[in-house]
Amino acid sequence: VAYNCGGCQIQNLDYEAQLNFKTDLVKQNLKRIGGLEDIVIHKCIGMESPWRYRNKSQLPLGIKSGKKVVGFYATGSHDIVPTESCLIQHKSADKVLKVIKEFVDKYDINIYNEKTGKGLLRHIVIRVGFNTDEIMVILVINGRDIPYKNELIKIMRDKLPLVKTVVLNINTKKTNRILGQRNTVIYGNGKISERLGDLKFMISPLSFFQINTAQTKILYEKAVEYAGLKGEEVVFDLYSGTGTISLFM
């Protein structure tokens, strides 16, 4: 799938080679674009297992050869590559995707057409709390409601007990942006929880949270180490999302 969807451009490389490539990319950008020659660039800190690490999946739907498909856009296009499993997404995303696809087919849910701006269901967004196992399902729709939502909720409760909330995100604009600004909660309270260290965060549909939970903790620990804070400083968290950096500090 990686070669078709283009999401993992260097997946053909051995992981150690990927880390070296990323380290060199930072060096080259600082030198070529930034004009900085004498900067020490430490080697990229890799994962113990670089698979199934993404806590957020965003999958467009469309019609291909007369059939409803869901997957990822091919490189440089909006041509959907049908995908049943992605090895960098959390494994729960595969299960959720399968159940929603079955629901869409069974109840013949209308699929959005990018070219005409007509149709209902645009994207499926899945957010997972890695340290809590809680799952949020967001259905992005070109409308105000979705038919058979009670049946959908029942299916979720029966087949996916870790799904804590289901949200309809309203996006009626003809745009490349995935999420609109309005949400309607149809199951749960519209949030899931996640833990970083000894901190607990509440994540809502529109809130920003780092995609790679495991590496976020390592990144923030490194930032704390480099900052050398003594406990008397004031930390400004600008463009803070859910405030993870300053709270962690």
N, C-alpha and C positions, 0 to 999 in steps of 0.2 A: 504493500500500500504506500509506503514512504516514497517510492519512485514516482508514483502516480499523483498523489495528493500534494507532494512537495513540502509537507510540513516538517519533515526531518531531513534537511538538505545534506547533512554530513553523517547520516546513519550508516553509510557504507564503510565508514572508518572504524577501526578499533577504538574502544573508549579512551584509552590513553592518548591515542592520536587526536581524538576530538578535543581533549583538554589542552593539548599542545597547540592545536589550531586556534582555539579560542584565546589562549594566552597571547599568541603571536598577533592575532587580529587586534587586540587591545593595544599592543605595542605599536603596530603599524598605524593605527588610527591616531594615537597620541603624537606620533612622530610626523605623519604625513599631513593630517588635518590640524592638529594642535601645535605643531612646530616645537614639541617638547622632546629634547634629546636625552636629557640626563635624569629620567624618571625611572625609579626601580619598579618593575612590574613583577610581582610574585606569581608563581604558577597557579593556574586555576584549580580551585579545590573541588574535586569531583565527588560523586556519590558512591556509596558502597554498592548500590545496585541501581543503575540509571534507567529503571523501567517503572511504569505504572505510578509516576510521581505527580502528575498534574491533578490539582484538586478542582479544576474547572474545565468543563467541556462545552464547546459551542458548535452545534451541528445544524447546518442549513438543510431544508427539505426542498424537493423539487420533483418534476416529472421528467423521466428519461425513458425514451422508447415506449411511451404510454403507461409506464409504471411509476408509482410513488417511490421515491428514493430518499435516503438520508445519509449524510456522510460528511466529507470535507471538500472544499473547493480545490480544484487543480491549480498548480502554480500559474499566477498571472491571469487567472480567469475566474468566472463564476460557474464553471462547469463542475457539477458535483460528482465526486468519486464515491460511489456507494461503499460504506464501511460498516462492518458488523463489530469489529474489534480493533482498538488502537492500543498498542503496547506502551504508550507513554501516558495514557489516561488512567485514572483510578479504575480498578477492575469492576467496581460497582456501576460505572458508567455503561459498560457493556450490557449489564442486566437491565438497567433502566431503559436503555435505548431499545432493546428487544421488546420489552413490554409495551412501550409507547408506540412502536412501529406496528405491533399487533392490534393495538387499539385504533390507530389511524386506519388500518386496512379493514378491520371488522366494521367500524361505524362510518367508513367512507368519508373521513374528515377532509374537507376541501384544502388543497395545498396552494400556497401563494406562488404567483408567477411574477418574477422580477421585471420582465419586459412589459407586461400589461398593467402591473400594479393591482391585479385582481387576485382573489383567493384569500384564505384565512391563515393557515398555520405556516409561519415563516421559519422559525428556528426552535430547536430544543437546547436548552442550557441546563447543565447538571453541575451542581456544586456539592463537594463532599468535605466533611470534617475528618481529616485523616486520623486525628487522635480521639475522636468521639464517635466515628462511624455514622454520623447524622448526614442525611442527604436532602438537598433541596432540588426540586424540579421546577424549571421556569419554561413555560410555553409562550413563545413570542407570537402574538397574533395581530393580524390586520383587521381589527374589529374590537368589539367590547366584550364579547363572551365566546365560549366554545360550546358546541352542542355535546350532549351526552356527558357533561362534566361529572354528574353524580356516578355514572357508570365508571368513569375514569378513576375517580377517588376510590371506589370500591375495589377496582382492580389493583390499584396501588397498595391499598391496605392489605389485600389478600396475598399479593405476590411480592411486594417490596416493603416489608415492615420497617426497614431503616429509613424510608422516606418520611421525613418529619413535616414537610410542608410542600404544597404545590401552589405555584403563583402564575397568574396570567399577566404577561407584560404586554402593554398596549403600544404597538408601533404601527401607525397608519400612514406614515410618511414614505414616499418613494425615495429611499435612502440606502446607503451601504451600512449605516449604523445598525448594529444588531438590536440593541435594547432601546426601547422608548423610555419616557420619564414617568409613566403611570403604571402602577401595579395593582392587580386585584388578587387578593389571597382567597383561594377556594378550599384550601385544606391546611390545617396547622396555624401557626402564628406568623408565617412569613419570614422566619429566621432559622438559622442553624447555629450551633456553637462549635468553636474550635479552641484548642489549647496550644499555646506556645510557652514552653517552660512551665512556670507556675501561674501563668496568666490565662484567663478565659476570655474569648472574644465572641461577640454576637455578629453574625454575618447576614446581611440582608441582600436582596437581589441586585441592587445597584452599588453596593459598597465594594471598594477595592481591597483585595487581600492578595498577598503574594501567591503566585501559582504553585510554586514548589515548596510545600510545607516543611519538609525535612531540611532542605538547604536554607530556608529562611532563618531557621534557628541558628545554623552555623554562621550565616552571613551576619546576623545581628550580634552574635557572640564576638565575632571578629571586630565589628564596629565598636562594641563596648571596650574591647581590649585596646584598640588603637586610640579611642577617645581618652582613655585613662581618667575617667570621671571619678571624683572623690566623694560625690554626694551633696556638694554645695552649689553645683552649677545649675543653670536654667537651660533646658533643652527645648528648642523650637522645632516642632514637627510640622513642616510646611507641606501642603498637598498631602495630608496625612492618611487619607483612606480611613481605615479603622483604627488608626493611631498606634499601630503595632510597634513602630520604632521607638518613639519616646517612652511609651509605657514599658517596653523591654529594657530601655536604658535606666 
